[in-house]
Amino acid sequence: MAEPQILTLGIILMTASLVAIASRRLHVPYSVGLVLAGIVLALLPLRIDLPLSRDLIFSVFLPPLVFEAALQLGWQRFRRELPLTAVLAFAGVLVAGAFVAAGAHWALGWSWLGAGLFGVLIAATDPVSVIAAFREMRAEPRLALIVESESLLNDGAAAVGFAVLAGLAAGSTPGVGAIAGSLLLTVFGGIACGAVVACALLLVAGRTEDHLVEITLTTIAAYGSFMLAENLHMSGVLATLAAGLVVGNLGWRGAISEGGRGHVLSFWAYAAFLANSFVFILIGGHEASQPLAAIGGAALAAIGISLLGRAVAVYPLSLLFSRSELRISRDYQHVLFWGGLRGALALALALALPPEIPERQEIIAVAFAVVAFSIFAQGLTMPWLIRRLGLIHHTGPGGRSEL
């Protein structure tokens, strides 16, 4: 049993390396190349035998991606944009989810419960897809910060909404107060878990200058905060985000040694590369096995509804900040709309749909179709859109910003 799994891992790693080389030379988004490679591998006799499950995505791949992204977020910049990104994340998921749910119910004939679950799982932009894409595009720093921060934050809202609706499917009937309490507990509890775990591990890290120990402690911070929060029914993504912010902003002030900082950053850059590679290749492999032709009309309708839902969330909510220092230009709003990529997060929630939902299999297939459109259509055109709008971040001599 071990030999086929080792061979599979070797094939994925070799494929990821070749795709990375080719995508940079062809100027194709790395995530798109990986999904295409996954589709090709799935059609070959050597099949990839790794299950794409919610547990695999959440417990293995998501923590390093979120933690590595948070390491790069400066607290001052993140805090300055937080009112904007929090509204886009939480209110945006609510607005987009409700719109998509109504559209799926009326256009596709799904039950309100099934349509609601689909609306929630497809409303949240995926940090896995978004972070990978915007890192490659070298978008303007503020634009990248807003998009990445929103994608990291809105997981909390989507997870709570999904849990509430899944509970309804199982027969529970929570009141408005219980739902609000669950939201607060999920969000602030997750943040507290991440901060506590990271601070405790930084105290230990301050007693050594061994970069291998420092890397190990940050690994515990990333996965430990995630698992603690998830086991307490809180947001693991927000816990890992908080842990990464603490390490990236407090850790460099002495707890992580000067010599160890470069090693820590390099390790997490590599961990994110591995996680991205596995996620997108596995998505491609599963896309190849989906009966998309059988649900062609439903898939096209769901894609259109999802795009409209994103537009309804982005443009009106952006108007709330039009007279403040946090206002965002119309060009930024266009990128936020079209850059609302879906990916592994949507698929993880779709695969976790309760069996009581009568449309479960159709929802999973349609979710894969929306993700495929997001990665190929939106992913391939995002670099063009950012260049067309003049939102590329240029640096002058010595790396100095020219913006």
Summary of the structure (lengths in Angstrom):
residues: 403
radius of gyration: 20.5
end to end distance: 54.6
largest distance: 62.5
contacts: 1467
relative contact order: 0.17
helix: 79%
strand: 1%
